[in-house]
Structures are given as C-alpha cells and as structure tokens.
Amino acid sequence: MSRVIPFRRVPVIIEKRALPSGVCAHRRIRLEPHGGVVTCVDCNATLAPFWALSMLSEQYSLAMSQIERLTTRLSLADARVLELSAELDAFARKESPSNPSSTEP
C-alpha cells in the first residue's frame, strides 16, 4: 500500500443554465434501442445519452419528493379526520339523551 498516491477531492459542479424563451427543454425523449441514440420528441434534436440520463434522474428525484410530500399530507389528513370523527361522536353523545321521556313531543 505504500505505492498509493493520494488525490485531493475535487467537487463536481453541474452547471445549470437557464433556457432562453422559445428553446425546447427536451423533457420528452425517445430512446432508439439500436445504436443508443436519444432524440427529443418535440424538436427532434439529438441529445447526449448522459444528459438524458441526468435529466431523467432529476425528474425522478422531483417526482419522489412530491410523492413523499403528498404521502405526509395524506397521513396528516387521515389523522385529522379521525380527530374530527371522535369529536363529532362525543358531541353526538352529549346531544342525544340516554332515556328520552315519553311526554316530550
């Protein structure tokens, strides 16, 4: 192990450029199984496969985080429905007399 050369860590920065208006964002892609060609369905541009994979990965991450947020909101809503249901049941028990009188109209 004395021949191992230490390398310093170099951060990887992915450059995000804003697209000018009217330029396609290439969100709908077509994968050609023979030849590994990736093209945009909207503008028919040929795309770099790594770029397409990176874009799909980013979209997947956004979708998963949205699913997590919605799952959390659904759990909170379910818990609130149970709380309100219990309050309504308690309120209904207080409102209805246990032995109603036969003389009341």
Secondary structure, DSSP 8 states (H G I E B T S, - for coil): -TT-----------------TT-----SEEEETTTTEEEETTT--EE-HHHHHHHHHHHHHHHHHHHHHHHHHHHHHHHHHHHHHHHHHHHHHHHS-SS--TT--
